[in-house]
Each structure stands twice: as C-alpha cells, then as structure tokens.
Amino acid sequence: MRQGEITRKTLETQISVRLDLDGSGRSQLATGIGFLDHMLDQIARHGMLDLEIKASGDLHIDAHHTVEDIGITLGQALAQAVGDKQGLRRYGHAYVPLDEALSRAVVDLSGRPGLVFEVDFARALIGEFDVDLIHEFFQGLTNHAAISLHMDNLRGDNAHHQAETLFKAFGRALRMAVEHDPRAAGTVPSTKGSL
C-alpha cells in the first residue's frame, strides 16, 4: 500500500493529509483557500493519486502559513508513501499547455531536497491569491518529500493559466516518477543502493 497519512499542528495551522499513490485521481479538499483547492485537485487528477487535505489556519492574517504548511505536510505524506523507492522509475517529467501558457516540471525522487522555480507570473494576484505562495508551497513540498524538482513556465500571459499548468505538470511528472518499473523490481534506482 503506497499511502501516506500525516497530521501537522502548529500555533498557526492544523493540517491533515492522506495520499494514495495508486488512486484514481479523486480528491477531497478543504483548505479554506478556494484557488489552492483548485490547484491541488490538478495534482490529484493529473497525478492519478487520491488526495484528502483538511486545513485550518490563520487566514485572518493571510494565506502564507496555511499554503506553506500544506506543502510541508503533503511532502511528508509523499515521502511516507514512496517508502524505500524500490522498483520505482524515480524520474518523471511533463510539459503541460493551457491555451497560451506552457509549463514544464521535472522530478527526481532523489532523497535530496532541491527546487528550481523559474516562473515570471503575469500578475501578482489571482483573485485574492498571492502568486508568491505557489513557490512557498512547492518549496515546502520539495524540502519535506526530499525530492529534486525543476519547474519552469515557458510562456504565458494569464497568471491563472500559468499556475494551473505548473500544478498539472507536477502531477503528471510525479505520476511518472512513482510508476513501477517492471525491469527494476526489487531494486532501488541508484548506484548507491538507496535513495
């Protein structure tokens, strides 16, 4: 069972995440941030994983703590779900277009956290959502999943489209990386013998 379940409680947020890598793309999301729910649904649907997230946070201040802590908690659940990574492809990549926008995501389940995020959003807000928080989300996820993640928005004039292609591309790349590789059954895809 490639599942992860994590609860995180701080003075700023209370978050629970359940993740099933062998799901069907279903999601149950209640973060208190409508735009983030929409983006997380993209990860689930395009990653073909089941995802449940319940979060409450200090949204009366702003969304920063909640978004970042959801990234952290999802990263921890992902690390739990992939386990020792035996028999996995390890690497995944995807290009995703949406109208004028095009983004690329490349994932390595390396065991070493690293994020390269090359995105120049067309505007600072999507509705009331601060686009800077997308970087914070992926930084928290990357650090706590211990993955290497490269994300690039190659073009786009609409910030919503840019964001959506990033989340869809991440879901697709993750789906590829966590796939079973029948030729690598019982082995870890590393010359070190562990990741």
Residue frames relative to the residue before (quaternion, step in Angstrom):
aa qw qx qy qz dx dy dz
M 1.0000 0.0000 0.0000 0.0000 0.00 0.00 0.00
R 0.1557 -0.8051 0.5687 0.0640 3.57 -0.48 1.19
Q 0.3000 0.7568 -0.5025 0.2911 3.48 0.40 1.33
G 0.1161 -0.7638 0.6292 0.0852 3.51 -1.28 0.49
E 0.0025 0.7816 -0.6236 0.0150 3.54 -1.08 0.75
I 0.0580 0.8061 -0.5765 0.1205 3.55 -0.57 1.21
T 0.0984 -0.7432 0.6577 0.0737 3.53 -1.16 0.74
R 0.0666 -0.7887 0.6112 -0.0051 3.54 -0.92 0.98
K 0.0069 0.7920 -0.6095 0.0345 3.57 -0.81 1.04
T 0.0402 0.7613 -0.6451 0.0511 3.51 -0.91 1.03
L 0.6714 -0.4600 0.3672 0.4504 3.56 -1.25 -0.11
E 0.7043 0.4632 -0.2511 0.4759 3.59 1.26 -0.37
T 0.8221 0.0700 0.0141 0.5649 3.60 1.04 -0.77
Q 0.1284 -0.7226 0.6684 0.1207 3.51 -1.39 0.37
I 0.0540 0.8282 -0.5446 0.1207 3.55 -0.47 1.25
S 0.0261 -0.7604 0.6478 0.0364 3.55 -1.09 0.76
V 0.0786 -0.7887 0.6096 -0.0091 3.54 -1.01 0.96
R 0.0229 -0.7429 0.6687 0.0205 3.53 -1.08 0.86
L 0.0400 -0.8073 0.5855 -0.0619 3.54 -0.84 1.09
D 0.0300 -0.7688 0.6387 0.0023 3.56 -0.99 0.91
L 0.3365 -0.7817 0.4951 0.1749 3.57 -0.40 1.26
D 0.7221 0.4000 -0.2367 0.5124 3.58 1.18 -0.47
G 0.3268 0.7717 -0.4773 0.2644 3.53 1.09 0.75
S 0.5341 -0.6262 0.4780 0.3069 3.51 -1.33 -0.40
G 0.6625 -0.5266 0.3018 0.4389 3.58 1.24 0.33
R 0.4426 0.6944 -0.4555 0.3383 3.58 1.23 0.35
S 0.0251 -0.7970 0.6028 0.0284 3.55 -1.13 0.60
Q 0.0834 -0.7191 0.6865 0.0685 3.51 -1.31 0.61
L 0.0484 0.8392 -0.5272 0.1245 3.53 -0.24 1.33
A 0.1100 0.7659 -0.6248 0.1048 3.54 -0.90 1.00
T 0.0972 0.8344 -0.5302 0.1149 3.55 0.29 1.30
G 0.4734 -0.6492 0.4547 0.3841 3.56 1.23 -0.43
I 0.6942 0.3718 -0.2423 0.5667 3.58 1.35 -0.04
G 0.3585 -0.7955 0.4466 0.1979 3.55 -0.11 1.32
F 0.6655 0.5009 -0.3198 0.4515 3.59 0.86 -0.85
L 0.6484 0.5087 -0.3235 0.4650 3.59 0.98 -0.80
D 0.6056 0.5399 -0.3573 0.4628 3.61 0.99 -0.73
H 0.6449 0.5255 -0.3098 0.4605 3.58 0.97 -0.88
M 0.6821 0.4767 -0.2858 0.4753 3.60 0.95 -0.84
L 0.6496 0.5096 -0.3199 0.4647 3.61 0.95 -0.80
D 0.5999 0.5537 -0.3484 0.4607 3.56 1.12 -0.65
Q 0.6050 0.5508 -0.3525 0.4544 3.59 1.10 -0.65
I 0.6314 0.5237 -0.3371 0.4620 3.59 0.97 -0.83
A 0.6763 0.4995 -0.2986 0.4515 3.59 0.85 -0.96
R 0.7163 0.4694 -0.2691 0.4407 3.57 0.73 -1.05
H 0.7549 0.3829 -0.2190 0.4853 3.56 0.84 -0.92
G 0.6592 0.4706 -0.3034 0.5019 3.58 1.25 -0.32
M 0.2980 -0.7754 0.4918 0.2610 3.58 1.35 -0.21
L 0.4939 0.5937 -0.4734 0.4238 3.52 0.88 1.05
D 0.4071 -0.6770 0.5491 0.2728 3.55 -1.20 0.51
L 0.0346 -0.8214 0.5656 -0.0648 3.53 -0.83 1.05
E 0.0071 -0.7626 0.6467 -0.0150 3.53 -0.91 1.03
I 0.0638 0.7838 -0.6138 0.0694 3.55 -0.83 1.02
K 0.0188 -0.7479 0.6636 -0.0047 3.52 -0.97 1.00
A 0.0686 0.8114 -0.5734 0.0897 3.55 -0.77 1.01
S 0.0181 0.7293 -0.6827 -0.0402 3.48 -1.24 0.58
G 0.0576 0.8125 -0.5735 0.0875 3.53 -0.97 0.87
D 0.6791 -0.5008 0.3652 0.3932 3.51 -1.35 -0.01
L 0.0240 0.8469 -0.5278 0.0605 3.54 0.71 1.14
H 0.5370 0.6045 -0.4150 0.4172 3.60 1.22 -0.24
I 0.6255 0.4752 -0.3348 0.5204 3.60 1.29 -0.33
D 0.6160 -0.4372 0.2921 0.5866 3.52 0.79 -1.19
A 0.6687 -0.5403 0.3491 0.3730 3.58 -1.29 -0.02
H 0.4105 0.7686 -0.4431 0.2109 3.59 1.24 -0.26
H 0.7106 0.4615 -0.2835 0.4491 3.61 0.63 -1.09
T 0.6634 0.5167 -0.3106 0.4432 3.58 0.93 -0.87
V 0.6792 0.4867 -0.2974 0.4619 3.59 0.84 -0.95
E 0.6706 0.4971 -0.3017 0.4606 3.58 0.86 -0.94
D 0.6986 0.4752 -0.2809 0.4552 3.59 0.87 -0.92
I 0.5881 0.5287 -0.3743 0.4842 3.61 1.14 -0.47
G 0.6255 0.5243 -0.3330 0.4722 3.59 1.01 -0.75
I 0.6476 0.5200 -0.3089 0.4635 3.57 0.94 -0.91
T 0.7091 0.4702 -0.2658 0.4533 3.57 0.80 -1.04
L 0.6334 0.5051 -0.3293 0.4850 3.59 1.02 -0.74
G 0.6261 0.5339 -0.3348 0.4591 3.59 1.01 -0.73
Q 0.6522 0.5047 -0.3117 0.4720 3.58 0.97 -0.84
A 0.6534 0.5041 -0.3115 0.4710 3.59 0.98 -0.81
L 0.6367 0.5175 -0.3274 0.4685 3.59 1.03 -0.75
A 0.6389 0.5178 -0.3284 0.4645 3.60 0.93 -0.83
Q 0.6489 0.5097 -0.3109 0.4716 3.57 1.00 -0.82
A 0.6874 0.5124 -0.2875 0.4269 3.58 0.90 -0.95
V 0.7083 0.4474 -0.2846 0.4660 3.64 0.93 -0.76
G 0.2781 -0.8087 0.4901 0.1689 3.60 1.22 -0.27
D 0.8105 -0.2430 0.1866 0.4992 3.58 -0.93 -0.91
K 0.4519 -0.7470 0.3892 0.2939 3.59 1.38 0.09
Q 0.3060 0.7589 -0.5205 0.2439 3.59 1.17 0.41
G 0.8567 0.1802 -0.1435 0.4615 3.53 -1.04 0.87
L 0.5363 0.6233 -0.4142 0.3902 3.59 1.22 0.16
R 0.5915 -0.5747 0.4281 0.3695 3.56 -1.22 0.44
R 0.3170 -0.7857 0.4554 0.2734 3.59 1.21 -0.65
Y 0.7963 0.2314 -0.1111 0.5477 3.60 0.79 -0.98
G 0.0518 0.7825 -0.6201 0.0218 3.54 -1.17 0.64
H 0.0121 -0.7935 0.6084 -0.0062 3.54 -1.15 0.61
A 0.0395 0.7950 -0.6049 0.0250 3.54 -1.20 0.52
Y 0.1813 -0.7007 0.6762 0.1375 3.49 -1.29 0.64
V 0.0072 -0.8032 0.5954 -0.0173 3.57 -0.88 0.93
P 0.1774 -0.7746 0.5981 0.1038 3.59 -0.83 0.99
L 0.0298 0.7335 -0.6771 -0.0505 3.52 -1.35 0.31
D 0.7979 -0.1769 0.0483 0.5743 3.54 -0.25 1.31
E 0.8442 -0.1228 0.0952 0.5131 3.64 -0.64 -1.06
A 0.6459 0.5453 -0.3094 0.4357 3.60 1.24 -0.35
L 0.0154 -0.7767 0.6295 -0.0127 3.56 -1.15 0.72
S 0.0156 0.8031 -0.5942 0.0408 3.57 -0.81 1.04
R 0.2248 -0.7503 0.6118 0.1102 3.50 -1.32 0.56
A 0.0342 -0.7650 0.6425 0.0280 3.55 -1.12 0.77
V 0.0486 -0.7726 0.6330 0.0021 3.55 -1.02 0.89
V 0.1108 -0.8191 0.5626 -0.0151 3.57 -0.71 1.18
D 0.0296 -0.7444 0.6666 0.0268 3.52 -1.18 0.75
L 0.2938 -0.7458 0.5739 0.1674 3.58 -0.71 1.10
S 0.0736 0.8986 -0.4255 0.0774 3.51 0.93 1.07
G 0.4302 -0.6676 0.4954 0.3518 3.58 1.09 -0.61
R 0.6881 0.3805 -0.2585 0.5611 3.57 1.34 0.06
P 0.3398 -0.7705 0.4981 0.2067 3.59 -0.59 1.07
G 0.2384 0.7475 -0.5992 0.1591 3.54 -0.99 0.88
L 0.0547 -0.8005 0.5968 -0.0012 3.56 -0.84 1.00
V 0.0498 -0.7262 0.6848 0.0353 3.52 -1.03 0.93
F 0.0151 -0.8181 0.5684 -0.0854 3.57 -0.52 1.25
E 0.0318 0.8131 -0.5743 0.0898 3.55 -0.15 1.34
V 0.3002 0.7427 -0.5238 0.2897 3.53 0.14 1.35
D 0.0765 -0.7661 0.6379 0.0208 3.55 -0.87 1.03
F 0.2188 -0.8179 0.5200 0.1130 3.55 0.01 1.33
A 0.5587 -0.6383 0.4345 0.3027 3.54 -1.11 0.79
R 0.7885 -0.0013 -0.0153 0.6148 3.58 1.19 -0.46
A 0.6137 -0.6170 0.3801 0.3136 3.55 -1.26 0.49
L 0.7832 0.2423 -0.1234 0.5591 3.59 1.14 -0.55
I 0.1429 -0.7074 0.6818 0.1196 3.52 -1.24 0.66
G 0.7497 -0.0866 -0.0069 0.6561 3.54 0.02 1.29
E 0.7541 -0.2855 0.2450 0.5383 3.57 -0.55 -1.19
F 0.5284 0.6525 -0.3939 0.3740 3.59 1.29 0.01
D 0.3563 -0.7353 0.5475 0.1806 3.56 -0.80 1.11
V 0.4069 -0.7505 0.4622 0.2402 3.60 -0.53 1.15
D 0.5222 0.6261 -0.4229 0.3956 3.64 1.17 -0.35
L 0.6216 0.5779 -0.3387 0.4061 3.59 1.12 -0.62
I 0.5371 0.6016 -0.4181 0.4180 3.61 1.19 -0.31
H 0.6305 0.5035 -0.3236 0.4942 3.57 1.01 -0.77
E 0.6557 0.5183 -0.3201 0.4460 3.61 0.89 -0.89
F 0.6238 0.5387 -0.3312 0.4594 3.58 1.02 -0.80
F 0.7292 0.4274 -0.2538 0.4703 3.58 0.74 -1.03
Q 0.5930 0.5443 -0.3753 0.4596 3.62 1.12 -0.50
G 0.6624 0.4949 -0.3038 0.4732 3.59 0.91 -0.86
L 0.6498 0.5149 -0.3115 0.4643 3.57 0.95 -0.89
T 0.6763 0.5098 -0.2912 0.4450 3.57 0.83 -1.02
N 0.6695 0.5154 -0.3032 0.4408 3.58 0.85 -0.96
H 0.7844 0.3734 -0.1850 0.4594 3.57 0.83 -0.98
A 0.6202 0.4701 -0.3521 0.5201 3.59 1.27 -0.15
A 0.2757 -0.7757 0.5040 0.2611 3.57 1.31 -0.43
I 0.4199 0.6636 -0.4955 0.3712 3.53 0.74 1.17
S 0.3626 -0.6486 0.6066 0.2827 3.50 -1.36 0.26
L 0.0110 0.8117 -0.5798 0.0698 3.55 -0.78 1.08
H 0.0827 -0.7644 0.6390 0.0236 3.54 -0.86 1.06
M 0.0020 -0.7956 0.6041 -0.0455 3.56 -0.76 1.10
D 0.0198 0.7952 -0.6028 0.0618 3.53 -0.83 1.06
N 0.1957 -0.7040 0.6636 0.1601 3.53 -1.05 0.80
L 0.2784 -0.8145 0.4936 0.1240 3.54 -0.38 1.25
R 0.7703 -0.1381 0.0697 0.6186 3.56 1.21 -0.54
G 0.3136 0.7410 -0.5639 0.1860 3.52 -1.27 0.42
D 0.2260 -0.7782 0.5767 0.1032 3.53 -1.08 0.83
N 0.7034 0.4021 -0.2313 0.5386 3.58 1.25 -0.37
A 0.4278 -0.7458 0.4475 0.2458 3.59 -0.49 1.19
H 0.6147 0.5343 -0.3531 0.4603 3.60 1.04 -0.70
H 0.6601 0.4942 -0.3063 0.4756 3.59 0.91 -0.86
Q 0.6259 0.5358 -0.3388 0.4543 3.58 0.97 -0.81
A 0.6805 0.4882 -0.2907 0.4627 3.57 0.84 -0.99
E 0.6775 0.5095 -0.3071 0.4326 3.56 0.83 -0.96
T 0.6516 0.4995 -0.3313 0.4649 3.60 0.97 -0.74
L 0.6108 0.5470 -0.3565 0.4479 3.61 1.07 -0.61
F 0.7022 0.4581 -0.2760 0.4700 3.58 0.84 -0.94
K 0.6352 0.5117 -0.3305 0.4749 3.59 1.02 -0.74
A 0.6623 0.5028 -0.3118 0.4597 3.59 0.91 -0.89
F 0.6270 0.5192 -0.3449 0.4673 3.59 1.00 -0.74
G 0.6495 0.5200 -0.3218 0.4518 3.60 0.89 -0.87
R 0.6789 0.4877 -0.2915 0.4650 3.58 0.90 -0.90
A 0.6641 0.4975 -0.3074 0.4658 3.59 0.95 -0.86
L 0.6430 0.5126 -0.3224 0.4689 3.58 0.98 -0.80
R 0.6062 0.5624 -0.3422 0.4462 3.58 1.00 -0.82
M 0.6749 0.4828 -0.2920 0.4756 3.58 0.93 -0.88
A 0.6791 0.5233 -0.2989 0.4190 3.59 0.86 -0.95
V 0.7466 0.4019 -0.2278 0.4788 3.61 0.99 -0.79
E 0.4174 0.7028 -0.4762 0.3241 3.60 1.25 0.09
H 0.4900 -0.6202 0.5236 0.3181 3.53 -1.21 0.60
D 0.2092 -0.7452 0.6222 0.1176 3.53 -1.02 0.89
P 0.3526 -0.7790 0.4691 0.2209 3.61 -0.26 1.20
R 0.6502 0.5143 -0.3242 0.4557 3.61 1.11 -0.50
A 0.7300 0.3975 -0.2266 0.5077 3.59 1.24 -0.33
A 0.2487 0.8062 -0.5082 0.1731 3.58 1.23 0.35
G 0.8366 0.1980 -0.1670 0.4828 3.54 -0.95 0.96
T 0.6952 0.4152 -0.2844 0.5132 3.58 1.24 0.03
V 0.3908 -0.6702 0.5729 0.2644 3.53 -1.30 0.41
P 0.4143 -0.7488 0.4588 0.2393 3.61 -0.73 1.02
S 0.5488 0.5527 -0.4322 0.4544 3.56 0.48 1.30
T 0.4928 -0.6457 0.4914 0.3143 3.56 -1.07 0.70
K 0.5913 0.5697 -0.3634 0.4402 3.60 1.23 -0.33
G 0.4478 -0.6923 0.4517 0.3410 3.58 1.18 -0.53
S 0.7756 0.1313 -0.1153 0.6066 3.58 1.29 0.02
L 0.2101 -0.7547 0.6101 0.1187 3.52 -1.29 0.52
